[in-house]
Amino acid sequence: MQPGAVVVVSGPLGPWDGGPPAASTPYPVVVAAPVAERRPYAVSWLADAARRLLAVAPAPPLVLVAHGTAGPLLPALARAQRAAGRRVGGYVFADATLPRPGAPSHLDLLRAADGAAADAAHDALHASDAGWPSDAAHPGDHDFWTERLPPAPDWPDAPCAYLHTGATVPGVGPVDFWARSAAARGWPVRTLADGEDVPAALAATIAALPG
């Protein structure tokens, strides 16, 4: 598809080093790293993302790109953009966890991908106030990991795709699991080949979205 703008958002655990689509793309790219500074963390992250996009006012239709733990928050961000009068034409999940029915927590999503990692995370969160995972830019505390995330009723409401770069992303578990989950939903999944450029692959994934 040909978006009016692409919005790349990283998850609450920290920014994405993969970068936005290639500079040669014919649309503007907005890269945002919202932070979740207070409880409820999902609401705090969404409010910060909305403020950043309000300042930029990207042109619709938007393609929303989520990285890492931003994945399950993307439907709520899309609702906020529609409320602001911006149509959302597609979604791309880049090494991200996915929205699931109901209102799961980030820990529930991690448990779906890797039960042992979720148990270890829960033990670590009870043993220390330092947050988890330690290699994240903004480790989450116990409340972050266990709070219920905004539900995603009647979603997806636009075409979706998944980009699997092969990178290890703190807090999401095995990215292979999420790529398989996306494929099981019938979404196109692009897995980077050795030496392939991540920004160019993201741009190609966006271009392949219907619309």
N, C-alpha and C positions, 0 to 999 in steps of 0.2 A: 504494500500500500504506500501511498504518498502522504505522510503525516504533515500537519501544519507545524508541529514541533514534537521532539522526543524529550521525555522527562526521565532521567536516570536517577533513581533513588537508592541509596544504600541503607542497610538495616541498622537498627539501634545499637548493634555491637560494634559498629565501626565502618569507615568508608571503604569503598571498592577501589582497589588499585588497578583494575582491569582497564578502566578508562571508557570514555564515551565512544560512539561510532566515529569512523574516520572523518577527518576534517573536510573531505571532498563531498560529504553528503549535501543534498540540495535543501536541507531544512535545518533550522536552529536546534541545538542540543542544549538542554538545561541539565546540569549535573548538581544534585543536591545531596547533602549528607545530614539529614535531620538527626537531632539528638533527642533522647528521652531522659529528661533531667529529673522528673518527679513522678510520683504515682498519681493516677494509673499511667503506666509507662506507654502503653499503646496510644492513649489519648494525647499524651504529651508529644510523642513522636509525630502523630498525625497533625497536631496543631502547628508544630514547628515546620513540617513539610508544607502545610497550607500557607503559612506566612511567607515562606521562601518563594512559593509559586505565585502568590499574590503580588509580590514585588516585581516579578519578572513578567507576569501576564503572558504565558506562552500561547501561541495561536492554535486553535483547534483545526482539525481533529488531532488529539494527542495520542501518542503511543507511550504507555507507561512501562518502564523497564525497572524491575526490582532485582536487587542483589541480596543474597544471604537471607537474613531474618526479616527483610522487608517484604518477602513474598506473601505471607498471610495477611499483611496489612494493605496490600494493593487494592482490593475491592473497596475498602473504606476510603482510601485516598481517591479512588475514582468517583465515589459518591460525592465527595467534597468538591471535586472539580466540576462535576455536572451541576451541583448546586450553584457554582459560580458561573454557570453558563458555558462551560467548555465541554464539548463532546469528546468522549474517549473512543478511539477507533480500534485499539488493540493493546495487547499486553505481551511482554516478553519477561520470562523469569530466567535470570542468569545465575546459575549455581545457587538457586534459592529454594527454600522450603515453599510448599504450596498451600493455598487456602484449602480447608477441609470443612465438611458440613458441621453444623453446630458452632460451638465457641471453644475450640481447644486452646490450650496454652502452648507457649513455645516449648515447654518441656514435653507435653503430649506429642507434639510434632517430632521432636528429637527422638522420643521413645518409639514412634512408628518406624523411624529409619534405623535406629540402633539402640535396642533396649539396654545393653550393657553400658553404653555411654551415658544414657539418661540416668541410670542408677548411680553411676560414678559422679555425675554432675550433682544429683540430689544430695549424695553424701558429702560432697565438697562444700555445697552451699550451707549445709547444717554445721559443718566443722569450722567454717571461717566466714568472716564478713567481707572478704576481699573480692567476692564475686567470681563468676565463672563464665566462659573459660579464661584462663589467665593470659592466653595469647591474643585475646581480642583487644581492640583499642579501648572499648568501653565495656568491660565485663558486667554481666547482669547479676543482680542480687536475687535472693530467693523469691521476692515478690515479683520481680520481672519475669522469672521463668515460670511461675505458677499462676499468674493472673490470666483470666479468660480474655481471649482476643475478640475483637469485633466480629460478629457473624457476617457471613457473605450470602444472604438470601438471593435467590434468582440470579445467580452468577455461575458461569461467566456470561457477560452480556456483550462481548466483542471477541473477535478471534484471539487466540492465545498461541504462544510458541515457547519452547524451552531451549536455552543455550547452555551447553555443558562444556566448560572450558578445560576440565581436568584439574583445576586448582582445588586446593583444600581450603574450605571456608569455615572459620570458627563457629561452632554452635549449630550447624545444620546436619551433622552426621554425614554418612556417605552420599555424595551428590549423585552417584549412580542410582540410588534408590529413588530420588526425586525425578531424575530423568526418565526412569522406567514408569513412574507414576504418571508423568505427563504424557508419555506415549500411550499408556493404558486409557487415558482420557481422549485419545484421538488427536492430540496436538502434535504438530511437527516438532521434532527434536533435532537440533544440530549439535553434533559433537566435533570439537576441533581436532583436526589432524595435526600431527607433529609439525611444529614450525609455523602453523597458521596464525595469522594476526587476529587478536581478540577484537579490537575495534572494527576491523573490516568484517569479521564474522558476524558481529552484532548488527552492523549495517545491512548485511545480506539477509539476516533473519528478519529484520524489520521490513525490508523490501518484499520478502516473500509472504508477508501477512496479506490475506484477502482484504479488498476494500480500495 
